[in-house]
């Protein structure tokens, strides 16, 4: 199965040999890839919507993988039992939604050793939450696909608490900033351009709201500049 670069990066981040629960599996592309490439001995593909889950089941049957992949209609982790998976995969959702799913699925997370997460927004909220509940961020990868940038986080359960002292590391990802990867620099440069465009638009005849937003955008530009500083050292 030919996965997009984003989904392949998510799947390839899973530790080989782990049983996986894919939350919000859509059409089960990740689950099928994991099973066909012998990365996971078993996958539970879960989705809250009946339509995508029906298509997922059909795809699984066509590939002859019904013995390796089980489908479940589930709101988040509600239908996952404790001890059924070592790895949780959640891809393509907002960061705040991921936090809600993890909070509400706290019981199911017992025995889970790693989380593979690909948030679409509010990534800083997710990074903070992971540290709050005892997960260390082991790796972060950024991929560019169709002119969009995606972050894939691998977090592992740890007894030693991890915390970032610099808020910038929660905002843009400590491991991404120290990686030196050109794609991360390209992303930050784009963020700077977009924020400068907003600043220029706000410089027009002001209102109370635009003055406040201008202050916010100035602060955001300052953070981006700090982040870009990692790529000039």
PLY file of the C-alpha trace (Angstrom):
ply
format ascii 1.0
element vertex 233
property float x
property float y
property float z
element edge 232
property int vertex1
property int vertex2
end_header
0.00 0.00 0.00
1.32 3.41 -1.02
1.03 5.80 1.91
1.46 9.55 1.79
4.78 10.78 3.17
2.96 12.05 6.26
1.23 8.75 7.07
4.31 6.67 6.21
6.39 8.72 8.62
3.75 8.17 11.32
3.69 4.41 10.70
7.48 4.06 10.49
7.83 5.74 13.90
6.02 2.84 15.61
8.30 0.46 17.50
8.44 -2.86 15.66
6.76 -5.68 17.57
4.31 -3.49 19.49
0.57 -4.07 19.36
-1.05 -0.88 18.10
-4.33 0.96 18.57
-4.94 3.46 15.76
-7.41 6.08 17.00
-9.31 7.88 14.26
-8.16 5.29 11.76
-10.26 6.63 8.86
-9.85 4.01 6.08
-7.20 2.00 8.01
-4.27 2.86 5.74
-1.83 3.07 8.66
-3.14 -0.16 10.20
-2.79 -2.01 6.88
0.75 -0.69 6.38
1.75 -1.76 9.89
0.37 -5.27 9.37
1.67 -5.81 5.83
5.18 -4.67 6.74
5.31 -6.81 9.92
5.77 -3.75 12.10
2.83 -4.64 14.35
1.64 -8.21 15.11
-1.86 -6.86 15.71
-3.71 -3.58 15.23
-7.00 -2.28 16.59
-8.32 0.28 14.10
-10.77 2.63 15.81
-12.98 5.44 14.57
-15.97 7.37 15.89
-17.70 7.42 12.49
-19.45 4.39 11.00
-18.79 5.38 7.37
-14.98 5.46 7.49
-14.91 2.40 9.74
-17.02 0.44 7.24
-14.57 1.42 4.49
-11.69 0.46 6.77
-13.17 -2.99 7.34
-13.63 -3.41 3.58
-10.00 -2.41 2.89
-8.77 -4.82 5.56
-10.76 -7.71 4.11
-9.57 -6.99 0.56
-5.95 -7.15 1.76
-6.61 -10.41 3.65
-5.66 -8.91 7.00
-8.77 -9.59 9.08
-6.73 -11.90 11.33
-4.28 -9.09 12.15
-6.50 -6.00 12.24
-9.67 -5.56 14.27
-12.01 -2.61 13.79
-13.97 -0.93 16.58
-16.49 1.89 16.61
-15.12 4.08 19.37
-15.10 7.66 20.61
-11.39 8.09 21.23
-10.03 5.34 23.47
-13.38 4.44 25.04
-13.48 0.94 23.50
-9.84 0.09 24.12
-9.24 -2.17 27.10
-6.25 -1.89 29.41
-3.30 -3.92 28.17
-4.51 -4.40 24.60
-1.85 -2.19 23.01
1.67 -0.97 23.68
1.44 1.83 21.11
-1.30 4.39 20.52
-1.35 6.16 17.16
-3.41 9.33 16.67
-2.92 11.24 13.43
-4.64 14.15 11.73
-6.48 15.74 14.66
-6.09 19.05 16.49
-3.82 19.12 19.51
-6.60 20.03 21.95
-8.73 17.12 20.70
-5.80 14.76 21.18
-5.38 16.01 24.74
-9.08 15.35 25.39
-8.84 11.82 23.97
-5.80 11.03 26.10
-7.37 12.50 29.24
-10.62 10.61 28.81
-8.75 7.41 27.91
-6.48 7.48 30.95
-7.50 3.97 32.01
-6.79 2.51 28.55
-3.33 4.11 28.60
-2.18 1.88 31.46
0.37 -0.45 29.92
0.89 1.77 26.89
4.59 2.47 26.43
4.52 4.90 23.52
2.35 7.45 21.76
2.79 8.32 18.09
0.99 11.61 17.50
0.57 13.80 14.43
-1.33 16.90 15.57
-2.67 19.41 13.06
-2.78 22.41 15.40
-2.14 23.60 18.98
0.92 21.37 19.22
2.21 23.33 22.21
-0.82 22.18 24.25
-0.06 18.56 23.41
3.63 18.83 24.28
2.78 20.35 27.67
0.17 17.70 28.40
2.57 14.85 27.58
5.05 16.17 30.12
2.31 16.68 32.70
1.27 13.01 32.55
4.74 11.47 32.54
5.59 11.02 28.88
8.98 12.09 27.52
9.18 13.37 23.96
11.69 10.98 22.44
11.60 12.27 18.88
9.94 14.85 16.65
9.98 14.81 12.87
8.69 17.38 10.42
7.62 16.52 6.90
6.41 18.77 4.10
3.66 17.50 1.83
1.53 19.44 -0.66
2.95 22.71 0.67
1.86 21.86 4.22
4.09 21.07 7.19
3.37 18.21 9.58
4.91 17.26 12.94
5.14 13.66 14.13
5.82 13.19 17.85
6.99 9.99 19.52
6.45 10.10 23.29
7.43 7.33 25.68
6.31 6.60 29.21
9.00 7.44 31.74
9.50 7.43 35.48
11.77 10.46 35.29
9.77 13.62 34.64
10.71 15.68 31.60
10.01 19.39 31.37
11.15 22.15 29.02
12.37 25.26 30.82
11.93 27.45 27.74
8.36 28.08 26.52
9.80 28.34 23.01
10.51 24.60 23.14
6.84 23.87 23.74
5.81 26.26 21.01
8.07 24.99 18.23
9.45 21.71 19.60
12.83 21.49 21.31
13.94 18.49 19.27
12.90 20.14 16.02
14.82 23.32 16.86
18.05 21.48 17.69
17.72 19.11 14.73
19.12 21.53 12.19
16.75 20.07 9.58
16.24 22.37 6.56
12.49 21.63 6.53
12.15 23.07 10.05
13.98 26.25 9.02
11.74 26.50 5.94
8.66 26.17 8.15
9.85 28.89 10.53
10.70 31.23 7.67
7.20 30.75 6.29
5.72 31.48 9.73
7.74 34.68 9.87
6.52 35.78 6.42
2.88 35.10 7.31
3.13 37.01 10.57
4.81 39.95 8.84
1.91 40.05 6.38
-0.54 40.19 9.28
1.52 42.93 10.91
1.43 45.00 7.72
-2.34 44.60 7.46
-2.78 45.68 11.08
-0.71 48.80 10.47
-3.67 50.29 8.57
-6.08 52.64 10.45
-6.37 50.99 13.84
-9.17 49.96 16.12
-8.96 48.84 19.72
-9.01 45.23 18.57
-6.32 45.70 15.93
-3.99 47.44 18.40
-4.26 44.47 20.74
-3.70 42.02 17.87
-0.69 44.04 16.73
0.87 43.62 20.16
0.21 39.89 19.96
1.71 39.55 16.50
4.81 41.48 17.60
5.27 38.96 20.42
4.75 36.05 18.01
7.33 37.49 15.60
9.80 37.75 18.46
9.30 34.04 19.22
9.80 33.05 15.58
13.02 35.10 15.47
14.27 33.27 18.56
13.43 29.94 16.95
15.25 30.89 13.75
18.25 31.73 15.90
18.82 28.00 16.33
19.63 27.80 12.62
22.29 30.51 12.61
24.51 29.00 15.32
0 1
1 2
2 3
3 4
4 5
5 6
6 7
7 8
8 9
9 10
10 11
11 12
12 13
13 14
14 15
15 16
16 17
17 18
18 19
19 20
20 21
21 22
22 23
23 24
24 25
25 26
26 27
27 28
28 29
29 30
30 31
31 32
32 33
33 34
34 35
35 36
36 37
37 38
38 39
39 40
40 41
41 42
42 43
43 44
44 45
45 46
46 47
47 48
48 49
49 50
50 51
51 52
52 53
53 54
54 55
55 56
56 57
57 58
58 59
59 60
60 61
61 62
62 63
63 64
64 65
65 66
66 67
67 68
68 69
69 70
70 71
71 72
72 73
73 74
74 75
75 76
76 77
77 78
78 79
79 80
80 81
81 82
82 83
83 84
84 85
85 86
86 87
87 88
88 89
89 90
90 91
91 92
92 93
93 94
94 95
95 96
96 97
97 98
98 99
99 100
100 101
101 102
102 103
103 104
104 105
105 106
106 107
107 108
108 109
109 110
110 111
111 112
112 113
113 114
114 115
115 116
116 117
117 118
118 119
119 120
120 121
121 122
122 123
123 124
124 125
125 126
126 127
127 128
128 129
129 130
130 131
131 132
132 133
133 134
134 135
135 136
136 137
137 138
138 139
139 140
140 141
141 142
142 143
143 144
144 145
145 146
146 147
147 148
148 149
149 150
150 151
151 152
152 153
153 154
154 155
155 156
156 157
157 158
158 159
159 160
160 161
161 162
162 163
163 164
164 165
165 166
166 167
167 168
168 169
169 170
170 171
171 172
172 173
173 174
174 175
175 176
176 177
177 178
178 179
179 180
180 181
181 182
182 183
183 184
184 185
185 186
186 187
187 188
188 189
189 190
190 191
191 192
192 193
193 194
194 195
195 196
196 197
197 198
198 199
199 200
200 201
201 202
202 203
203 204
204 205
205 206
206 207
207 208
208 209
209 210
210 211
211 212
212 213
213 214
214 215
215 216
216 217
217 218
218 219
219 220
220 221
221 222
222 223
223 224
224 225
225 226
226 227
227 228
228 229
229 230
230 231
231 232
